[in-house]
Structure formats: C-alpha cells, structure tokens
C-alpha cells in the first residue's frame, strides 16, 4: 500500500511537467508508422522523418513488468494526469505480443473502453493508442469483439484529432477481419466515415482506413455501397500518393469493386481507366503495374471500357507489356519495348488481353493490332502463366474466322500440340481447349492438327487427371473418328483401351463425349473385342444407372452399337444391361426411345436370348448355326453364354437344345476367340470331342467333354431339304414338304390322345445321361415334342429362305406361323401342324389352332 502511495505521488509531480510538454507539442505528434515515401526523381523509396511520438518525450515514466498491474489499477484513478501516465506505461508494455495477453488478463480492456469516451482529450487519445496497439493480437481482438465497442469508435472518429483517428482506424482495421465486425461497421455507418478519412492529412489514417475498407469489400455485398457513398473519387487521388502501401491498397480495393460490372460506369465517369493507363505508361510506377493490370483485367471485357482503353492507348501499352524483352529486341514488332518487363507483369498483361478476347466485339480490333502473331510467338516462351492466358485468348478468338485461320497459317498448331503434353496442368487444360475451339467445324484446321500428330497426343490425354482436358480430348476424337483412315490409325494406337478410363469418370461431359466416341470407334468386331477385353463393357453398362439424361441417352446409343455381334451383346447382358433397360423402359420419358433401341439391339444380336425373353421370333429373325433354346428366361436372370452352359454340370433342368450344322471344332475355336478365352485344344476320342483348357480360377487344369455340335444328322437333313424341298415351285408345297420332313425326323405323326405314350421325356433324359451334358444337338433328337419340331422347322425354313415365325407357348408347346393366300385375296396367318397331321395348315385364332398349341 505504501509503495502504491509513493508511486502515486511521483506520478502527480511528473504529470505537472507532462502537461507543459503536451501544450507545446499539441496535435503535431502523430505518425505511428514510418512508411516509405516514393521520390519520383530518384525512383527509390526513402523513409520519411516522423514526428516524435507523444510517448517518446524526454521525460516519461518507465514502469517495469512488476508494476504493470499497478498501472492497470491506476486507469480507474479520478485524476486525469494519473490516467494519462498510466496509459503511457501500458502502451510501452503492450509493444510486445506476450504482454498484450497479460494486460488483457489483468482486465485492462474494461477501463480502456470507458476511457475512449472520456472528456479529457489526452486521456481519450491515449486510451485509443493503447486499444489500437493491443487489437493487433488475435486473442485481444476476440475479447474486444464481445464488448460492442465499434459504434463508439466510429462516433469518435469524427473528432478532429489525428492521433485518435490514426489509432481508431487502426483498431477498426484489425476488428474488420472478423465477418461479424464487418457487418457491425457497416450497420453503424462506418463506411462513409472511413471514406471521408481517405482525405486526411495523415498518411497513417489513410492507410488504416484503406485497410478497413479492403477488409469490408472482400465481402462483395459492400462493394456497391462503396460506390454509393462516393468512395471512387477519394481513392483515385490516392493512386498517386507518395506512399506505395497506400497505392497498393487502393488498387487491391479496386480489384474487388471492379469485379462487379455495375461499377464500370462509375469508373468511366470518374476517369478511373485513364488513370490506370497513366500508371501503366509510367515506368516509375512499375511496382504498381501488377495490381493495376488486375484491375484493368476486370474492366477490359466490357465493350465500352475496351473502346475507351483502346482509344486511350491502353491496348498498345498492354501489348508492350506482354512482349518479352528478347522478342522486342528482334525488331519483329513495331511496339516500343518496356523498360522493365517482369514475368508477373507480362502475365498480368496477357491476362488483360485474354479478358478482352472474351468479348467477341473486341476480336476485330485485336486482329487489326496483329495480336495473333504476338500470341503464336509467346507460345514458345518460358512463362507458363503467360502461355496459359495466351491459349485462353486463342480459344476465345477462334470464333473470329480470320483469326482462326491465321493461327494455323502462322504455325500455331504445332506449338499447341506440344503444350498439350506440358507438365503444367493449367497450360495443358487451356492448350487443349484452344485446339478444340480452333478445330471445331473447320476441316482444314482439323487436318492440320492430325498431320501434326495431334490425334495421337489426344489419345494419351484420355488418362489425364483433369476432367476438362479429357472432355476436350474425347470431343475432338469423336469429331475426327468418322474419317476411316484416322479411325484406323486411332485404333492402332490403342484408343479403345484408353477410352475405358473416361467411361469410369464422374464428370458428365466426359461421359457424354466418351460414349459418343464409342459409337464412332467400335464399328467392327475387333474394336468391340478390344473394348470388352479392356473392361469397357462393364463400365459402359454401369452408366445406365446415371441420373443425367444426356449421359443415359448417349450410353444407350453406345450399347446399340456394341450389340452388333452376339458375344458382345451377351457379355453386356451378363453385366445387367438387359435387366436395367427393361426396368427403365417401363417408365415413359423423353429417353424411352433410346432405351428401347438399346434393348432391341441387345436382343436382335442374340436371337437365342431374344427367344428366351420374348418367346417369339419373327419371320425376319433368321436363325443360324449356334442358335440354342434354353427355355423361358426372365429379364432379371443371369445370362450365360453357350460355352458356359456347356461347362455346367449335368442337372435336372430341361436340356438346352442347340441347332448347329457347322464343323464343330472350328465353331468353338471361334467362340473362344470372340469371348476372349484361351484357345482350347480339341481332340477326338470314341466319336466324342474333348475340350482341354486351363481354368480361369487357380490355374488348375480342368477337363470337360461333350459331343460337340458336330451335328452330322442335322447337316444331312439340311442337305436333303435343300435338294428336295427348295427346288419346289409352289410356296405352299414347300411348307407341306418341309413339315413332313421335320415330322419324320422327330418321330412321325402322333395323335393327340397318344401323346402320353410318346416317351419324348425319357428319350431326352437318356440323351443327357449318355452325353453327360445339359446341351443336346437337335439332330440327335429322334422323338421330338412341339418345342423341338417347331425349332427344327424354323431352322430348316430359314436355311432355304422360307418365311415363318417361332412362337413358344406353355407346357413345352411351340409352333410356327406362316402367311398363305389359300384362295383369299389377302394373305392370312396359319399355324403349320408338325405333330398330328404334318403339313396341315390351321388358321390362327380358330378352335383348331387353339387345340394345337394348348393342352
């Protein structure tokens, strides 16, 4: 207690001396920041001589850390002079960040907040100085935010006190970093106050005000308010400040403001563009060129702005800045070289030109300035950022036909093709975009790209990590794949295998373009086999689950193309294509026709599958060797190939009946080739053909045998039909003769009441047991039921060019329908009797026909 009283007495004596000193110094003692001031003659910045700080008077109190707590307590003293000196002591202590936190924990903030509204000028000023200094620490800032101090600070900024304004704006600049404080500053009309302070005589006040405004305009909702309160004219004056930090802050604020096109009219009205161009023309302001170019880049895409910039010499300045010194020295361009042309400034100028090219109205002007020559030469430079913007400009200017062709004539394509393989992702992305735009709907440019090997590079880019690159690569490949020579070359460099990865993409545009490429590239069996072996079919079928309608549409188109041969079609069915398409076709929407096309294509390519699913084959469905009847199938059932059915162990299910008169081992070798299996070794033993191959699981040897479809009986029957039936002149006679041939081969005519004694089921079972296989050649069946006879009739009729259908009913019934006139002017549909009265014709939808195909 005695120590504090003694300290209090000492402070009282010193305060008397302090008042005298303050009266002589007055308001002249300001400037917390020693900012660099730009000397335009020397072009170098030098430190201004600041006025001595109020806390640096020759007579002052130094309070050690152990007395800091006492100084905080004295802030509540009723004597103003004591409070002034206590603030000075705290200010000196707060110079270190660690002390700021200790002071906050001692409770210095509460009395300070009261003191900033004090009636004594010195108390109020010193309190602001301490508060502004302490606000630089994040922990202090967070505590101050909870005290609702912003309205008070904004109110006191109207006082004509440079020190108060300096530290008040400093405090706001720190607080405005928090989103909640930004809104509070705006709601308390802080923005107009800050704008007014931009004309302060103190550069520190200007700087702090600009920093606060910068923090505000980072939120785009405050940018229009800055225009509304007339902030642009004040900042225009600050562009030519003696302090670089003020100039740079001004330009950074402009970057946010000019991002809103609504501000462009105000900028033009206040001659802001002219001042920007003036800065760019002045080499002494080269440290501001980067920021100025960013502001100009926001404005140049506007047509009116571009005209104003061009008429004021701004476009010429941009072209001067974008040309590297080594290019200027060649003398190939009439533009004057710039004294200092850093990579960053060059990139900024290139970005401005790129932004200008986004507006088609500027293309003619850019073309008149021969910008194409500059852009093509810049492609060979070392600055990746510049090359990125150059490619963007070329992509935009490709809509101008003269530029599109000039880029080709100037040799721009080889450089772009080279950049597609750049290690820089942005360069690759923009280069391929430029190439895509330049070749779009332009045959000569497309051929130039292919002659330069661009199509081969595009195949390599299909595995790129950037979806936009892959989308452009697939789009260009699709556009050139309709030319047979190019398509063949693309296939030779592995384009089908490379397309598998894009088919697994999650990007919609990549998927759309990739599926379109599949439509153009897999037109032959070899290409489809490559797609299957590379895993492309399962990826393609998986796209049927897409919710994007355009992806779904192009996927259905690709499936329709891939389903042109049976092995590929069956493989897609195994992956669930059939079930998904059938389910989707139940819904009625805009894509139903494409889905229906895909579903029909799958079934048309495999008549065995179609018959199993629909129980009907039309007269136009011509069955050939290898057709098999596996019974009724469901769309959700697993689809097995004939080879897989052969490999299954014998079961109790009805046998699979196959019609094949071809040479057996040749046929199976072909099957194995088409399904991508290891080619089996076949050999004969006791009239049986054995298949010896390696199992795909575990590499173990498995040996299965069956009497392959070397159906000699069927071949003999086909030969006999061609020699005896095909030569007949009357079509009806041909049907009759063929029906009797089939009946004789399948056990002859059977009366309906004698069907139970026919014994066809036992005969079929014995064949399965004898062959130890679920697949039975139809030529081996000597006792055939309705289903067997109808199948044989259809096969033989198709082999000699007779039209008939194949329809499956219930309970192993099946029949054939033919069109005959039989004395009528119009042909009518008849069922051919193959069981009871072979060769008899039963009019469809009659009791006789119903009795034939029903129990």
CORPEDA-V954860 format. One record per pair of residues at least 6 apart in sequence whose C-alpha atoms are under 6 Angstrom apart, sorted by the first residue. I is the first residue (numbers start at 0). J is the second residue. Records with the same first field share a line. If there is no record, write none. Layout:
I=J / J
This chain:
14=80
28=50 / 51 / 52 / 53
29=52 / 162
35=44 / 45 / 46 / 242
36=44 / 45 / 241 / 242
37=44 / 241 / 242
38=44
42=283
62=88
70=85
71=107
74=82
83=122
86=125
90=129
93=99
99=133
111=126
114=123 / 126
115=123 / 126
117=123
124=163
127=166
128=166
131=166 / 169 / 170
134=140 / 170
150=187
153=189
156=164
165=204
168=207 / 208
169=207
172=210 / 211
175=181 / 214
181=215
193=208
194=230
197=205
206=245
213=252
216=222
222=256
238=246
250=290
254=294
257=297
258=297
276=313
279=288
289=344
292=347
296=351
299=305 / 355
300=354 / 355 / 358
317=348
319=334 / 336
320=345
321=345 / 348 / 349
327=336
346=384 / 385
349=385 / 388
350=388
353=388 / 392
356=392 / 395
357=395
374=389
375=411
378=386
387=426 / 429
390=429 / 430 / 433
391=429
393=433
394=433 / 436
397=403 / 437
403=437
415=430
416=453
418=427
419=427 / 430 / 431
421=427
428=468
438=444 / 445
457=472
458=494
461=469
470=509
473=512 / 513
474=512
477=516
480=486 / 519
495=530
496=533
499=535
502=510 / 538
503=538
511=550
514=553 / 554 / 557
517=557
518=557 / 560
521=527
540=576
543=551
555=593 / 594 / 597
558=597
559=597 / 600
562=568 / 600 / 601
563=604
564=604
565=604 / 605
568=601
573=638
578=634 / 635
584=591
602=609
607=626 / 627
611=630 / 631 / 632
612=632
614=806 / 807
615=805 / 806
616=804 / 805
617=804
618=802 / 803 / 804
621=797
624=658 / 659
625=658 / 659
626=657 / 658
627=656 / 657
628=655 / 656
629=655
649=772 / 773
654=773 / 774
655=774
656=774 / 775 / 776 / 777
657=776 / 777
658=777
659=708
660=710 / 713 / 714
662=709
663=708 / 709
671=678
679=691 / 692
680=691
681=689 / 690
682=688 / 689
687=706
688=706 / 707
689=704
690=703 / 704
691=702
693=700
694=700
708=776
710=778
712=778
713=778
724=733
735=838
738=833 / 837 / 838
739=837 / 838
742=833
745=781 / 782 / 783
746=781 / 782
748=834 / 835
749=834 / 835
750=835
759=782
785=812 / 813
786=811 / 812 / 813
789=813 / 814 / 815
803=816 / 817
804=815 / 816
805=814 / 815
806=813 / 814
807=813
812=852
815=830 / 831
816=829 / 830
817=828 / 829
818=826 / 827 / 828
819=826 / 827
820=826 / 827
829=840 / 841 / 842 / 843
830=840 / 841
831=840
832=838 / 839
841=848
